[in-house]
Amino acid sequence: MSGPAPLVRRAAVEGLGTAALVAVVVGSWIQATELTRDVGTQLLANSLATVFGLGVLIAFLGPVSGAHFNPAVTLAAWYTGRRTGDGPDLRDVTVYVPAQVVGAIGGAVLADAMFGKPLVAFSTHERWAGHLWLAEVVATAGLVWLIFGLTRAGRAHLAPPLVAAYIGAAYWFTSSTSFANPAVTIGRAFTDTFAGIAPTSVLPFLAAQLIGAAAGLGLVAVSFGSPFTAGEGEVVVPHAAQHPSTGSTEESALAR
């Protein structure tokens, strides 16, 4: 099997993939709100667009970078793989995470540009409430549980449809509509549309998502044993960096 793609290429793919994901999320919200005033229909349209877009992005770009598109996933992968060397190292993390954040901001700006909105307009949509923070803990915990659990269960090849399906479901069963992604949260602060989140609401969301990621790893340990088992560090979509000797794969996804 060929070696991994250069770090610069993998980081570029992480940035571009996250940008595309945010463009789908924000753009479909704008389109939905312009086509109908019914909030339920808007949410249905947005969730379906995100499910299809995310599934395509994971399947399409996973073989290059693992398709994290999510700092919480990248950090969880580093944390679980640091003892075995299977996951991303600190150098990867310090390149992946900024690429994801910059990509998310770029995706929001692109979506606004496509619909003739101001290119940079900070959101005024306040999302400041305890039940929303709890929802983000739950949404992110479920995402990390699924991503790492799929690898432990030997079902990593099912990541594109299952991760996308989970995010689609989480749109509906969480009060926050499941951001579950620090980069996407930051990116959505740059669009003053219904999809946005006010900058003053961002930090509690980020904290809740990191707590959720830790809780998700705890659920993996309860369900499948220690998350530090060799081969666990790399999850979801198999890519060129996988290690045939351990059967490990690099984690994907993200989430919105």
C-alpha positions in Angstrom: 0.0 0.0 0.0 1.3 3.5 -0.9 2.3 5.8 1.9 0.3 8.7 3.3 -0.2 11.8 1.3 2.1 14.7 2.3 0.8 16.7 5.3 0.3 19.8 3.2 -2.0 18.0 0.9 -3.9 16.3 3.8 -4.3 19.7 5.5 -5.5 21.2 2.3 -8.1 18.5 1.9 -9.2 19.0 5.5 -9.6 22.7 4.9 -11.4 22.3 1.6 -13.7 19.5 2.9 -14.7 21.6 6.0 -15.3 24.6 3.7 -17.6 22.5 1.5 -19.4 21.1 4.5 -20.1 24.6 5.9 -21.1 25.9 2.5 -23.7 23.1 2.3 -25.0 23.8 5.8 -25.2 27.6 5.4 -26.2 27.6 1.8 -29.1 25.2 2.3 -30.3 27.2 5.2 -30.4 30.3 3.1 -32.1 28.6 0.3 -34.7 27.0 2.5 -35.5 30.3 4.3 -36.0 32.0 0.9 -38.2 29.3 -0.5 -40.5 28.7 2.5 -41.5 30.3 5.8 -42.3 27.0 7.4 -39.6 26.3 10.0 -40.1 22.6 9.9 -39.7 22.5 6.1 -36.6 24.6 6.4 -35.1 22.3 8.9 -36.0 19.2 6.8 -34.4 20.7 3.7 -31.2 21.8 5.6 -30.8 18.4 7.3 -31.3 16.4 4.1 -28.8 18.6 2.2 -26.3 18.1 5.1 -26.8 14.4 5.1 -26.1 14.0 1.4 -23.3 16.5 1.3 -21.5 15.1 4.3 -21.8 11.5 3.1 -20.3 12.5 -0.3 -17.5 14.4 1.3 -16.5 11.6 3.7 -16.5 9.0 0.9 -14.8 11.3 -1.6 -12.0 12.8 0.6 -11.6 10.2 3.3 -8.9 8.2 1.4 -6.7 11.3 1.4 -6.9 12.8 4.9 -9.4 10.6 6.8 -12.0 13.3 6.4 -12.1 14.5 9.9 -13.5 18.0 9.1 -13.8 18.4 12.8 -11.2 19.5 15.5 -13.0 17.4 18.1 -12.5 14.3 16.0 -8.8 15.2 15.3 -8.1 15.8 19.0 -9.8 12.6 20.0 -7.8 10.7 17.4 -4.6 12.2 18.7 -5.5 11.4 22.3 -6.4 7.8 21.7 -3.5 7.1 19.4 -0.7 8.9 21.3 0.3 5.7 23.2 0.4 3.4 20.1 1.4 5.8 17.4 -1.6 4.9 15.3 -3.3 8.3 15.3 -2.2 11.8 14.1 0.7 13.2 16.0 0.9 16.7 17.4 2.4 18.1 14.2 -0.7 16.8 12.3 -3.0 18.3 14.9 -1.4 21.7 14.8 -1.8 21.8 11.0 -5.2 20.0 10.7 -7.1 22.2 13.2 -6.2 25.6 11.8 -7.0 24.3 8.3 -10.4 23.1 9.4 -11.2 26.5 11.1 -10.0 28.5 8.1 -11.9 26.2 5.8 -15.1 26.6 7.9 -14.9 30.4 7.8 -14.3 30.3 4.0 -17.3 28.0 3.5 -19.6 30.4 5.3 -18.3 33.4 3.3 -18.7 31.4 0.1 -22.3 30.5 0.9 -23.1 34.1 1.7 -21.5 35.2 -1.6 -23.6 32.6 -3.6 -26.8 34.1 -2.3 -25.8 37.8 -2.6 -25.4 38.3 1.2 -22.7 40.4 2.8 -19.4 38.5 2.6 -18.5 39.0 6.2 -21.3 39.7 8.6 -21.1 38.4 12.1 -24.1 36.5 13.3 -26.6 38.2 15.7 -28.3 34.8 16.4 -27.7 34.3 20.1 -27.6 30.7 21.2 -26.9 31.1 24.9 -28.8 28.6 27.1 -27.9 25.6 29.2 -30.2 23.2 27.3 -28.3 24.1 24.1 -25.0 23.4 25.7 -26.2 20.1 26.9 -27.5 19.3 23.4 -24.0 20.0 22.1 -22.4 17.6 24.7 -24.9 14.9 23.6 -24.5 15.5 19.9 -20.7 15.5 20.0 -20.5 12.5 22.4 -22.7 10.5 20.0 -20.6 11.4 17.0 -17.3 10.4 18.6 -18.9 7.2 20.0 -20.1 6.3 16.5 -16.8 7.2 14.7 -14.5 5.3 17.1 -17.0 2.6 17.8 -17.2 1.7 14.1 -13.5 1.0 13.9 -13.6 -1.1 17.1 -16.5 -3.0 15.7 -14.8 -3.6 12.3 -17.3 -1.5 10.5 -15.2 1.5 9.4 -16.3 1.1 5.8 -19.8 2.1 6.8 -18.7 5.5 8.0 -19.9 7.7 5.1 -23.6 6.7 5.3 -23.7 6.1 9.1 -21.9 9.3 10.2 -24.1 11.3 7.7 -27.2 9.6 9.0 -26.3 10.3 12.6 -25.8 14.0 11.9 -29.1 14.1 10.1 -30.9 12.5 13.0 -29.1 14.8 15.5 -30.5 17.8 13.7 -33.9 16.7 14.9 -33.3 15.2 18.4 -31.1 18.0 19.8 -32.3 21.4 20.6 -29.1 23.0 19.2 -29.6 21.2 15.8 -26.3 19.5 16.4 -23.3 21.7 15.5 -21.0 19.0 17.1 -18.0 20.6 15.5 -15.8 23.4 16.8 -14.6 24.5 13.4 -18.1 24.6 12.0 -19.3 26.6 15.1 -16.6 29.2 14.5 -17.4 29.3 10.8 -21.1 29.9 11.4 -20.3 33.0 13.5 -19.3 34.6 10.2 -22.8 34.5 8.6 -25.7 36.7 9.7 -28.3 34.2 8.6 -30.5 31.7 10.4 -27.6 29.2 10.3 -25.3 31.6 12.2 -24.3 31.7 15.8 -23.4 35.0 17.5 -19.7 35.3 18.4 -20.6 35.8 22.0 -22.3 32.3 22.0 -19.3 30.5 20.5 -17.1 29.7 23.5 -19.7 27.8 25.5 -20.5 25.7 22.4 -16.8 24.9 21.9 -16.5 23.9 25.6 -19.6 21.7 25.4 -18.3 20.0 22.2 -14.9 19.2 23.8 -16.7 17.8 26.9 -18.9 15.8 24.5 -15.8 14.4 22.7 -14.3 13.2 26.0 -17.7 11.7 27.0 -17.8 9.9 23.6 -14.4 8.3 24.2 -15.8 7.2 27.6 -18.7 5.5 25.8 -16.3 3.8 23.5 -14.5 2.4 26.5 -17.7 1.2 28.1 -18.9 -0.4 24.9 -15.8 -1.8 23.4 -13.1 -1.7 26.0 -10.2 0.7 26.4 -10.0 3.3 23.5 -6.2 3.0 23.7 -6.1 -0.4 22.2 -3.6 -0.7 19.3 -5.3 0.1 16.0 -7.9 2.4 17.6 -6.1 5.6 17.0 -7.1 5.9 13.3 -10.8 5.7 12.6 -13.5 5.6 10.0 -12.5 5.9 6.3 -9.5 3.8 5.3 -6.8 5.9 3.6 -3.2 5.6 2.5 -1.9 6.0 6.0 -3.5 2.9 7.4 -1.3 0.3 8.9 -2.0 -3.2 7.4 -0.3 -4.9 10.4 -2.9 -3.6 12.8 -5.9 -3.0 10.4 -6.2 0.5 11.7 -7.8 3.3 9.7 -7.9 7.0 10.1 -11.0 8.7 11.5 -13.4 10.6 9.4 -16.1 12.9 9.6 -17.2 15.4 11.2 -20.0 16.7 11.4 -21.5 19.8 10.8 
